[in-house]
Amino acid sequence: MKSGDISQHPLKTGATYRALREIGSLLEPISEGDIIRFDREEYSPYDNMTIFIFYRDNKNGEMIRWTVFDIDPEPRWDELFEKI
């Protein structure tokens, strides 16, 4: 994923998704079957990465930060998330 491409992802703010598989991350991993709500994305030019911010759909509503570095291949969105 390249800098400036963050707005071209299919995730919608406020939408709820199910993780279709384990998704590794520098910060918090996402487990297969997790139900998460997408909040926003941020870009860190210092780290050359996009941070996708989700909240777990549970009583705690804990934040999950999924990181994608500029040098990483474009995520295969349809293999990672299912909108519910």
C-alpha positions in Angstrom: 0.0 0.0 0.0 1.5 3.4 -0.9 1.2 6.7 0.8 -1.9 8.6 -0.2 -3.8 5.4 -1.1 -5.5 5.1 2.2 -8.7 6.7 1.0 -9.1 4.0 -1.6 -10.0 1.2 0.8 -13.5 -0.2 0.9 -14.0 0.1 4.7 -16.8 2.4 5.7 -16.8 4.5 8.9 -19.2 3.1 11.4 -19.7 -0.2 9.5 -19.4 -3.5 11.3 -17.2 -6.3 9.9 -16.4 -9.9 10.6 -12.8 -11.0 10.2 -12.6 -13.9 7.8 -9.2 -15.0 9.0 -6.5 -14.1 11.5 -5.0 -10.7 10.6 -1.5 -10.0 12.0 -0.5 -6.5 13.0 2.3 -4.6 14.6 0.0 -3.5 17.4 -3.1 -5.7 18.0 -3.9 -8.8 16.0 -7.4 -9.5 14.8 -8.7 -13.0 15.3 -10.8 -15.0 12.8 -14.4 -14.4 13.6 -13.9 -11.1 15.5 -16.8 -8.7 15.1 -15.3 -5.2 14.8 -16.6 -1.7 13.9 -14.4 0.4 11.6 -13.8 3.9 13.0 -11.1 5.6 10.9 -7.7 5.4 9.3 -4.7 7.5 10.0 -1.4 7.8 8.2 2.0 7.9 9.9 4.6 9.5 7.5 7.3 8.9 10.1 6.6 5.1 10.0 5.4 4.9 6.4 2.3 3.1 7.4 -1.5 3.4 7.6 -3.2 2.6 10.8 -6.8 1.3 10.6 -8.7 1.8 13.8 -11.5 -0.5 14.8 -13.5 -1.2 18.0 -14.5 -4.6 19.1 -18.2 -5.2 19.2 -18.4 -6.3 22.8 -19.1 -4.7 26.2 -15.6 -3.4 26.5 -15.4 -1.9 23.0 -11.7 -2.1 23.0 -9.7 -0.4 20.3 -7.8 -2.4 17.7 -5.1 -0.8 15.5 -4.3 -2.7 12.4 -1.1 -1.5 10.6 -0.3 -1.7 6.9 3.1 -0.5 5.9 3.7 1.3 2.5 5.9 -1.6 1.4 3.2 -4.2 2.2 1.2 -5.5 -0.8 -2.3 -4.1 -1.2 -4.6 -6.0 1.2 -7.1 -8.4 -0.4 -10.0 -6.8 1.4 -12.6 -9.5 0.3 -10.4 -12.2 2.0 -10.0 -10.2 5.2 -13.4 -8.7 6.1 -17.1 -9.4 5.5 -19.5 -6.5 6.1 -22.3 -7.5 8.4 
